[in-house]
């Protein structure tokens, strides 16, 4: 039981990219636009929110938490551990199943588990791209967090199988 290897790599990449952004924001200190931390907090908070939905739990926090960079850092390791635990507890057959949830606007939806897992990884990439554009617009060179860079640099483990 575990997510397919390709999904595991996407979640490993997502975690690595978040940590790279944290390092870069910490190094930029006061020069980084405040909205960049807000975007990072949203990436982390939304990931935690989707995890709670998959588990059938109530929302643990708002989709746009008002966190400092230090709070974002504090959330990353527990989030990584929670997704790994979810992966280990998810049978292959569950990936094709649907589950019901209520979004942050109170709307009810049903989604396929595998679709939500892909969404979580892609959602993080989308907002990190916005964050990097903000850094570049303020004259701060953004970190290189392309997936292929993570692979080439050895930041991601070799694929299983």
C-alpha atoms as one frame of an Amber mdcrd trajectory, in Angstrom:
protein
   0.000   0.000   0.000   1.353   3.378  -1.033   0.875   5.982  -3.688   2.283
   4.961  -7.078   5.973   5.822  -7.437   5.279   8.747  -9.796   2.949  10.354
  -7.245   5.467   9.767  -4.448   8.073  11.613  -6.541   5.683  14.504  -7.128
   5.111  14.839  -3.391   8.855  14.573  -2.728   9.414  17.288  -5.331   6.693
  19.466  -3.795   8.336  19.200  -0.376  11.825  19.892  -1.795  10.595  22.926
  -3.758   8.864  24.353  -0.678  12.046  23.951   1.369  14.129  25.602  -1.379
  11.728  28.560  -1.416  11.955  28.833   2.382  15.758  28.943   2.221  15.615
  31.619  -0.442  13.055  33.743   1.391  15.079  33.493   4.598  18.209  34.628
   2.749  16.346  37.547   1.155  15.023  38.579   4.598  13.434  42.046   4.561
  13.806  42.472   0.795  11.306  39.729  -0.044   7.787  40.955  -0.791   5.426
  40.108   2.122   2.956  38.553  -0.308   5.549  35.897  -1.162   5.293  34.474
   2.363   1.507  34.628   2.077   1.693  32.521  -1.106   3.973  29.979   0.559
   1.645  29.778   3.575  -1.238  29.149   1.177   0.627  26.307  -0.560   1.320
  24.642   2.782  -2.112  25.381   4.249  -3.979  24.148   1.176  -1.940  20.939
   1.165  -2.836  20.357   4.822  -6.480  21.154   4.047  -6.656  18.616   1.202
  -5.071  16.013   3.452  -7.771  16.600   6.060 -10.469  16.306   3.384  -9.051
  12.984   2.187  -9.102  11.753   5.780 -12.670  12.926   6.328 -11.558  15.378
   9.010 -12.754  18.933   9.565 -10.632  21.756   8.171  -7.671  22.282  10.512
  -6.958  25.832   9.335  -7.982  28.428   6.768  -6.964  27.941   3.144  -4.976
  31.206   3.375  -3.343  31.019   6.834  -1.693  34.232   8.047   1.700  32.718
   8.869   5.160  34.146   9.187   8.061  32.507   7.367   9.005  30.850  10.663
   5.517  29.330  10.942   5.779  28.054   7.369   9.088  26.406   8.243   7.547
  24.798  11.329   4.731  23.287   9.222   6.866  21.705   6.491   8.289  18.629
   8.269   4.964  17.628   9.880   3.237  18.083   6.528   5.792  15.878   4.777
   5.344  13.213   7.451   1.557  13.399   7.244   1.563  12.913   3.462   3.970
   9.967   3.775   1.670   8.394   6.359  -1.308   8.987   4.075   0.549   7.361
   1.204   1.363   4.303   3.293  -2.265   4.016   4.412  -3.826   4.375   0.956
  -4.500   1.117  -0.878  -4.113   1.174  -4.654  -7.847   0.601  -5.122  -8.620
   3.766  -3.150  -6.893   5.956  -5.742  -9.777   5.452  -8.186 -12.484   5.965
  -5.559 -14.382   9.189  -5.010 -14.889  11.046  -1.770 -17.164  13.896  -0.770
 -16.025  17.115   0.863 -17.055  20.711   1.422 -14.770  23.445   0.106 -13.855
  26.673   1.903 -16.910  28.392   0.382 -19.250  25.749   1.794 -19.843  24.053
  -1.575 -20.146  20.256  -1.674 -18.086  18.279  -4.185 -17.020  14.746  -4.978
 -13.597  14.052  -6.446 -11.470  11.064  -7.373  -8.651  10.543  -4.866  -5.925
  10.374  -7.552  -7.177  13.630  -9.089  -6.905  15.391  -5.742  -3.386  14.072
  -5.211  -2.317  15.435  -8.600  -4.071  18.705  -7.820  -2.134  19.146  -4.580
   1.220  18.812  -6.346   0.202  21.016  -9.274  -1.366  23.632  -6.991   1.931
  24.080  -5.168   3.794  24.491  -8.448   1.325  27.133  -9.621   1.647  29.311
  -6.530   5.417  28.881  -6.229   5.655  30.205  -9.794   3.681  33.282  -8.710
   5.998  33.691  -5.736   9.097  33.451  -7.909   7.673  36.034 -10.323   7.156
  38.398  -7.386  10.753  37.912  -6.293  12.035  38.573  -9.797   9.855  41.724
 -10.076  11.444  43.121  -6.912  14.977  42.442  -8.159  15.592  39.235  -6.212
  16.891  36.316  -8.252  14.516  33.398  -7.597  15.738  29.926  -6.664  15.945
  27.268  -9.356  13.182  24.843  -8.406  12.364  23.166 -11.707  11.494  19.501
 -11.357  14.263  18.438 -13.732  16.769  20.450 -11.673  15.677  18.517  -8.576
  16.242  15.268 -10.469  19.610  16.280 -11.926  20.914  17.620  -8.625  20.016
  14.420  -6.791  17.463  16.164  -4.566  14.973  13.419  -5.474  15.690   9.770
  -4.940  15.962   7.543  -7.976  12.583   6.084  -9.042  11.598   2.773  -7.464
  11.146  -0.325  -9.529
